[in-house]
């Protein structure tokens, strides 16, 4: 049975409905956009600095140290800080989700569980709001759109911790792995390490963002292929601004000299920034809703249905995680 | 072959003694502990200015056998610079320290290892027919390699350092400090000292005399200055050399060259002078006279 495709006609005289894109835009500008980004990695890898550098604003602060009164076995914490950035009338509401304590405990066996729980909770909250009879017009979106996973630049294979965490996290959200503090490596070491990591990702079959989709245009698909060959991005961050040739640039100065963060021959910060904010920001948000949230929603609704039929037929309700 | 001392001979009794001493060498046992990839082997290579450890990266990670199990490897190296008595360096190096997900046992395992060296000496001492020339493997100093983080010490590091510091002279060092800017290094040192104080980790104190009395500032002012400088520089920032054996201890890559013996760039020289120079004998003495005695009392009171 063939579906009838309506014939595409061009109006003989200009109607003007093409301005709907502008109408949508002005509506969206008023509302602002919501972007929730989670940073994951052991302490000392420059997570806070990178987030501040990415958005050129002081969004997070490296938080407190362990105090002697803390219990020896802590769990990874979740710290959310909300900010509103405005650029050319476009308002971006950002939630930066920090994960202090990840990978720093003596026993790291379950250190990713609080993260997984948080991501699922946001989906769960959104679902509940969606299913409420009288629901808000615009549901507040706290779902995690992007997880920046920081890998230490030691040139070795992925640690057990990274393998487990990446596996669990890439199943439920868009994961963008980065090589932290890549200025510690020479350019050769960096490309060797990247190739090694790409092999590891393939070996463990992580579902690393960006994803393939039938809906992509050819040039979008090409862009994704290019991005995939770059991932994981080798980055360095700096909050120190210096004037070079009259331009404000961010540099990182160690005993080796200065590197210009924004120089793509020295580090891939610019690629990451463009990827996250200039090319894939919309896709990150959309994929979270359309892929990850949908998967969660489907599972939950099927489970709900099963529970209901079980209750009706007097069967014991099976445990669903 | 008889040696006769005749008038005009160039061999003096003192020279004979020195020659005998040089032949025997000085024993020095050092524990190098810390997580993987912090430059522990590079440090030993830099210390002895030769390739004691082969650092082929791709090999070290695919060693057959237990890939992520914690172990301590023992190696013997000789450090014999011109005009000095050679040092017979016994290096205990941790392998896969803190590498596995569940590392609750690692502090206990290291404690057992340290105590085993003490116990070997104690057991021999208590024998009727004892061997006075048994190899003394008691650890004279432990260097703990800290992964630099502005947030301070990780739980694991705190636990490890507490355990080690109870039984051995502990000196904390900041690994791979060439990756830090000067202001970051300052912050890291500050926060590590805070953590060490707050968590009551026992580290080696340069300003404490043999009998725990603080060294009086008025006496021997240059020595006091030197010791203060050392005490203020804790934890020591280390950079490892990748040009050992070439005459200059430097670290080079495409960006340039750093002379790791330059005291304005890192504390490597300070550490080398402590270990092989000013504090070698003191570290040994404290181990034998204080730490071993402490262990001995505890062990014998148990029975």
Interface residues (C-beta under 8 A of the other chain):
Chain A: X42 X43 X44 X62 X63 X64 X65 X66 X67 X68 X72 X74 X100 X104 X105 X106 X107 X108 X109 X152 X154 X155 X156 X157 X159 X160 X161 X164 X181 X183 X184 X186 X187 X240 X252 X253 X254 X255 X256 X257
Chain B: X36 X37 X57 X61 X68 X99 X100 X101 X102 X103 X104 X147 X148 X149 X150 X151 X152 X153 X154 X155 X156 X158 X159 X176 X178 X179 X180 X181 X191 X194 X195 X198 X199 X200 X239 X253 X254 X255 X256 X258 X265 X266
